[in-house]
Amino acid sequence: MDNKEQLQALKGKAFDASGEGILITDPRGVILAVNKKFEEITGYSSVDVLGQTPRILASGRHDEAFYRDMWDLVMEQGLWSGLIWNRRRTGDEYLEQFSISAVYARDGTVEGYIGVMRDITDQKLQEDRIKYLASHDVLTGLLNRHALDTRLERAILHAKRRQARLALMFLDLDRFKQINDILGHDVGDELLKTVAQRLRECVREEDTIARQGGDEFILLLEDLEDNKGSIAHTAQRIIDSLAKDFEIMGCALSASASIGIALYPENGHTQAELVKHADLAMYHAKASGRGNFQFFNAELDAQVRQNVALESDLRAAIAAGGQQFVLHYQPKINLATGRVVSLEALIRWHHPQLGMVPPAEFITLAEDVHLITPLSRWLVGEVAAQITRWGDDALPVAINISPAQFRQANFVEELLEITGSHGVPPGMIELEITEGVFINDMENAIKTLQAARDTGFRVALDDFGTGYSSLRYLVSLPIDVLKIDRSFVSDQNQVCMAIVRFLVNLGQELGVEIVAEGVETLEQAHYLYKAGCTVGQGYLFSRPLPVADVLPFLRETGVTDRHDQDIEVMHLTARASS
């Protein structure tokens, strides 16, 4: 083999060994040769394509003008390079980096064309994925906060030029954290995806929905009519849609949403102002009972600022070790003897500037901003310390347990650690729970309650009958005490009196102690005593007492002189009527 033949053989090997697909055509574009990489990329063998034109690969994505411009450039400059979507033999589309070069004879005429292709489909998909992730929430497929910021900024400019109105809705799912904590993150994630789908169904195609993070969503509505009616209608449609039950991984879930709405230009001219004011309006919706929407206004701004400041002060007070908090103790009275049998610890907050903050304000706030658990932990420690200080004069003390604290995995162990560090036996502590701790997860609630009782703590069910209570729950719960809500005690109508008698009888059958709350009159105490209720608690006997007043009260046999007389009259009346 001479040198010319060797060179030709090497060219042939290089042609087939190339890492890029190559095809050679005649001047008319008829394919004369292809290499192995071409066959690998396209799925066509050389037998399939020889005598064909490259149109066999066309995907249909590009129009005639695209190809005309490409060939015009080849004719003028002898070269074209760019991206083309083509179709494999299997029918799958692929993206290729393609260049086509004209091959000229000595006289300048075109002898043919050489096309070189490189499959960049995977690279393109990866780039698209990166771009998608940069602008979208992975879980829900909605826009993320970064993309929303860009779109909102553009929408404000558009509205300003056209003197149009837009609305920004800040949506937060109510009590989503409880669902996540109780049923797990998988259920929580599926719920968020379903919420995203329902939101899509509630707004126009041109409206923007973004996931802010966690359980927060933002909706941007542009080109609106010049009235609040249509905006309110959309918000209510969202509220109604999310109020319908969700079927998630075999669980029937109830959810609701609170929505705050800020309008351009009334409530702000910048992106930051609109988001901030919609957020404030959303907090007002939560404070107004959840499951509703609120428009931002100036009064709301002042109110929410006050709540934000109070939240900051509450965090600081807890972080400082609870020095601003004090406990008051309300006695529970044995209706048969008139003596104190136990106490209930009630927390108070003495704010350095605001004075005494009502419990209804800061307890609800602590629950909303997830501070109730550290606050409850402080309360348990302070009660245990006070029992130790009282020494032999101490009585059992009931403490209110929040659902969030109860659902902690180490709830019982933490209680034992705190009480044990003060040398307080578990039997000196009564745990008052509400229906909220078991309504969504009965099985685990029973296990936790049983574990608490097994270690010596007493368990009381508080506010029975005011929420979702059913007798099925009651007979299943391992409790020692059933507290009748004050609403049944204060209203002495026939229905409430019948409920009280029923609960007393049920308690006797179940072997649990019955405590009546909110006893304020002698007539109420008399009725409860005759009905068989053993313990009463309320202002008739004593208001919640500062710790300095507790021992003097106990040394006066558990009630004041006036109450002693009243109880004695009650006992005499009861004996005379028997």
Secondary structure, DSSP 4 states (H G I P E B T S, - for coil): --HHHHHHHHHHHHHHH-SSEEEEE-TT--EEEE-HHHHHHH---HHHHTTS-GGGGB-S-S-HHHHHHHHHHHHHHSEEEEEEEEE-TTS-EEEEEEEEEEEE-TTS-EEEEEEEEEE-HHHHHHHHHHHHHHHB-TTT-SB-HHHHHHHHHHHHHHHHHHT--EEEEEEEETTHHHHHHHH-HHHHHHHHHHHHHHHHHHS-TTSEEEEEETTEEEEEE-S--SSHHHHHHHHHHHHHHHHS-EEETTEEE---EEEEEEEETTT-SSHHHHHHHHHHHHHHHHHTTSS-EEE--HHHHHHHHHHHHHHHHHHHHHHTTSTTEEEEEEEEEETTT--EEEEEEEEEEEETTTEEE-HHHHHHHHHHTT-HHHHHHHHHHHHHHHHHHHGGG---EEEE--HHHHTSTTHHHHHHHHHHHTT--GGGEEEEE-GGGTSS-HHHHHHHHHHHHHTT-EEEEEEETSSS--HHHHHHS--SEEEEPHHHHH--SHHHHHHHHHHHHHHHHHT-EEEE----SHHHHHHHHHHT--EE-STTT---EEHHHHHHHHHTTTS-HHHHHHHHHHHHHHHHH-
